[in-house]
């Protein structure tokens, strides 16, 4: 499945490696990050209040007013959904202002409600967040995994391939019992029956998160 990269202005993760068929949206100051990486976006949008240099002339661009109800990153998510993408990676969308980071984590929920899968990469590229609302999230490799109920309680939570497994458990939105688990055998599997789980994965080397 092709990926739509939403590149924002916060401290970026490691350089993205888009594949043929992927789509890159520069979100406001994300154009500066892509310029430093030598990558030309396929599209640019935002109110452009945090950009340092102009968007390249050959890049299609959509400008929005600074005073609006939606964040630039939310508008970028809608743009990608309108173009038919159902897998998203948020880059430069975490690790800056805490309120913006939280808002972008909420967009993971919005993506899931619209039938898409989205992950947010934090600075350094080796910590990621993803939302599990249906299906199974697979993690390949090693590292620390934390699982939290998000937006209420999560029912029927099953964790396999982790040091501390669970089988159809209930996680409360007010109890961080899922903090600091570990991948035990090179692959972990996370599922639930209802609700939503916010999963943080910290690993020594960035790896893809697979939602099936």
Backbone torsions as a table, in degrees:
resi	resn	phi	psi	omega
1	UNK	NA	131.8	180.0
2	UNK	-69.6	150.5	-177.3
3	UNK	-109.0	138.9	170.8
4	UNK	-103.4	116.0	179.5
5	UNK	-91.3	126.9	176.3
6	UNK	-108.4	106.1	-171.5
7	UNK	-104.2	113.6	-177.6
8	UNK	-101.1	-170.7	-171.0
9	UNK	-95.3	-6.9	-179.9
10	UNK	-69.9	167.9	176.8
11	UNK	-50.3	124.6	-170.2
12	UNK	-80.9	160.6	168.9
13	UNK	-78.1	-170.9	179.2
14	UNK	-65.1	161.1	-176.1
15	UNK	-56.3	131.9	179.3
16	UNK	-73.5	156.2	179.3
17	UNK	-127.8	75.6	-177.1
18	UNK	-64.2	147.6	178.0
19	UNK	-107.4	162.4	177.4
20	UNK	-53.1	131.8	-178.5
21	UNK	96.7	-15.8	175.6
22	UNK	-72.9	163.0	-176.2
23	UNK	-134.1	134.9	-176.6
24	UNK	-117.6	122.6	176.0
25	UNK	-110.0	120.6	174.0
26	UNK	-83.1	119.2	-177.1
27	UNK	-101.8	104.5	-179.3
28	UNK	53.2	-119.2	-176.0
29	UNK	-67.6	-3.0	174.7
30	UNK	-61.8	-21.0	175.9
31	UNK	-60.0	-35.6	179.7
32	UNK	-66.6	-41.5	178.0
33	UNK	-62.8	-45.4	-179.7
34	UNK	-64.4	-36.1	177.8
35	UNK	-62.7	-41.9	178.7
36	UNK	-63.4	-32.9	179.2
37	UNK	-82.2	-8.5	-176.9
38	UNK	74.2	28.7	-178.6
39	UNK	-114.3	130.3	176.2
40	UNK	-94.3	123.4	180.0
41	UNK	-70.3	161.5	175.1
42	UNK	-84.5	-21.2	-176.7
43	UNK	-159.3	153.1	176.6
44	UNK	-136.6	142.7	177.0
45	UNK	-152.1	165.9	176.6
46	UNK	137.4	-177.5	174.2
47	UNK	-89.0	-8.2	174.9
48	UNK	56.6	42.7	176.5
49	UNK	-91.9	-5.0	-179.1
50	UNK	-125.5	12.2	-179.2
51	UNK	-87.8	142.3	-178.3
52	UNK	-95.3	-33.0	-179.8
53	UNK	-128.1	161.5	-177.3
54	UNK	-69.1	150.9	173.7
55	UNK	-65.3	137.5	178.5
56	UNK	-51.9	140.7	-174.2
57	UNK	-61.8	-27.4	-176.9
58	UNK	-86.4	5.3	-178.1
59	UNK	-101.5	122.4	175.2
60	UNK	-57.1	140.2	-170.6
61	UNK	-139.8	142.1	175.7
62	UNK	-129.3	120.2	-177.9
63	UNK	-100.9	136.0	178.7
64	UNK	-117.8	155.9	176.7
65	UNK	-68.5	153.6	179.9
66	UNK	-67.4	-35.9	179.6
67	UNK	-92.8	104.6	-177.3
68	UNK	-155.8	164.3	-178.8
69	UNK	-78.6	-31.3	-175.3
70	UNK	-95.0	147.8	172.3
71	UNK	-77.4	161.0	177.1
72	UNK	-59.8	-37.4	-179.0
73	UNK	-67.4	-36.2	176.9
74	UNK	-65.4	-41.6	177.5
75	UNK	-62.7	-36.1	178.0
76	UNK	-66.9	-39.2	176.4
77	UNK	-60.7	-45.6	178.9
78	UNK	-62.2	-38.8	178.7
79	UNK	-61.1	-44.8	179.5
80	UNK	-65.8	-40.4	177.4
81	UNK	-63.5	-42.0	178.9
82	UNK	-61.2	-30.3	179.9
83	UNK	-84.9	1.5	173.6
84	UNK	96.7	4.7	-179.0
85	UNK	-80.8	145.3	179.4
86	UNK	-129.4	10.2	174.0
87	UNK	-134.9	126.5	-174.6
88	UNK	-130.7	146.0	169.4
89	UNK	-125.6	123.2	176.9
90	UNK	-89.3	117.8	-179.3
91	UNK	-116.3	137.7	-177.4
92	UNK	64.6	33.6	-177.9
93	UNK	-122.6	7.3	-179.9
94	UNK	-146.6	150.0	177.9
95	UNK	96.6	-5.0	175.4
96	UNK	-95.4	-120.8	177.0
97	UNK	-67.3	129.6	-178.6
98	UNK	-58.6	-36.6	-179.3
99	UNK	-67.3	-37.0	177.4
100	UNK	-68.6	-38.8	178.4
101	UNK	-61.0	-45.0	-179.5
102	UNK	-64.5	-40.4	177.8
103	UNK	-60.3	-39.4	180.0
104	UNK	-71.4	-31.6	173.5
105	UNK	-64.8	-35.8	176.2
106	UNK	-64.6	-29.2	178.1
107	UNK	-67.4	-23.6	173.9
108	UNK	-62.2	-37.7	176.9
109	UNK	-65.7	-45.8	-179.8
110	UNK	-59.0	-42.0	178.8
111	UNK	-61.8	-44.1	-179.6
112	UNK	-63.5	-39.9	179.9
113	UNK	-64.6	-23.3	-179.7
114	UNK	-99.5	14.5	175.2
115	UNK	81.7	19.4	-179.5
116	UNK	-115.5	163.1	175.1
117	UNK	-114.0	134.5	-178.5
118	UNK	-138.8	145.0	175.6
119	UNK	-130.9	148.5	179.2
120	UNK	-115.4	123.5	179.6
121	UNK	-96.1	131.0	178.8
122	UNK	-90.8	166.1	-179.9
123	UNK	-53.1	140.2	-177.2
124	UNK	96.9	-23.8	174.0
125	UNK	82.9	-7.2	-174.3
126	UNK	-108.8	8.1	170.5
127	UNK	-125.1	130.0	-177.8
128	UNK	-135.9	155.7	174.2
129	UNK	-125.3	140.8	176.9
130	UNK	-143.4	155.0	179.0
131	UNK	-108.9	133.0	176.1
132	UNK	-110.7	113.8	177.1
133	UNK	-120.9	-17.3	177.0
134	UNK	-160.8	161.2	179.0
135	UNK	73.8	-156.3	-176.3
136	UNK	-129.5	136.7	174.0
137	UNK	-102.4	123.5	177.8
138	UNK	-106.0	135.0	175.8
139	UNK	-118.9	123.0	-179.5
140	UNK	-107.6	125.9	177.7
141	UNK	129.2	-133.3	-177.8
142	UNK	-143.2	-179.0	174.6
143	UNK	121.6	-177.2	-177.9
144	UNK	-95.0	134.5	-178.7
145	UNK	-125.9	127.6	174.7
146	UNK	-118.7	137.7	-175.0
147	UNK	-128.0	123.0	-178.0
148	UNK	-128.3	140.5	169.4
149	UNK	-65.4	138.8	-174.4
150	UNK	-130.4	122.8	179.5
151	UNK	79.3	22.8	-177.4
152	UNK	131.3	-171.0	-179.1
153	UNK	-78.0	152.9	176.0
154	UNK	-116.0	129.7	-176.3
155	UNK	-109.7	149.0	175.8
156	UNK	65.3	41.0	-178.3
157	UNK	-80.4	124.7	178.5
158	UNK	-122.1	126.0	177.3
159	UNK	-118.9	121.4	179.0
160	UNK	-126.1	147.6	-178.6
161	UNK	79.7	11.1	177.6
162	UNK	-111.6	156.4	-178.4
163	UNK	-58.0	-38.2	178.7
164	UNK	-115.6	94.1	-175.8
165	UNK	-79.0	162.8	172.5
166	UNK	-136.1	153.0	177.2
167	UNK	-134.7	107.8	177.7
168	UNK	51.7	47.5	-178.7
169	UNK	-90.5	165.8	175.7
170	UNK	-109.3	126.1	176.1
171	UNK	-109.8	129.6	-179.9
172	UNK	-86.5	144.2	176.7
173	UNK	-67.8	-10.2	-179.6
174	UNK	-112.1	13.8	-178.8
175	UNK	-136.7	114.0	-175.8
176	UNK	-83.6	50.5	-177.9
177	UNK	-66.1	-19.8	-177.5
178	UNK	-86.2	12.2	-177.2
179	UNK	-72.5	134.7	167.9
180	UNK	59.0	60.4	168.1
181	UNK	-91.6	178.4	-178.2
182	UNK	-140.4	141.4	173.4
183	UNK	-70.5	128.1	-171.5
184	UNK	-96.8	-35.1	-171.2
185	UNK	-131.4	25.6	177.6
186	UNK	94.6	-13.6	178.0
187	UNK	-152.4	135.3	177.7
188	UNK	-123.4	151.0	-177.6
189	UNK	-131.0	128.1	-176.8
190	UNK	-126.1	123.7	177.9
191	UNK	-136.7	164.5	172.9
192	UNK	-153.0	163.2	-177.4
193	UNK	-96.5	-34.5	177.9
194	UNK	-156.7	156.2	-176.5
195	UNK	94.6	-155.7	-179.7
196	UNK	-146.4	144.5	177.5
197	UNK	-119.8	131.1	172.5
198	UNK	-99.1	120.3	-173.9
199	UNK	-112.0	126.0	173.7
200	UNK	-109.5	133.3	-178.3
201	UNK	-129.0	119.2	177.9
202	UNK	-113.0	121.5	-175.8
203	UNK	-138.2	161.5	-178.7
204	UNK	-72.1	-24.9	-178.4
205	UNK	-137.1	129.4	-178.7
206	UNK	-58.4	137.3	-179.7
207	UNK	-144.2	158.1	-178.5
208	UNK	-72.9	148.0	170.7
209	UNK	-99.5	129.4	-173.5
210	UNK	-112.7	121.1	176.6
211	UNK	-105.5	124.1	-178.5
212	UNK	-125.3	NA	NA
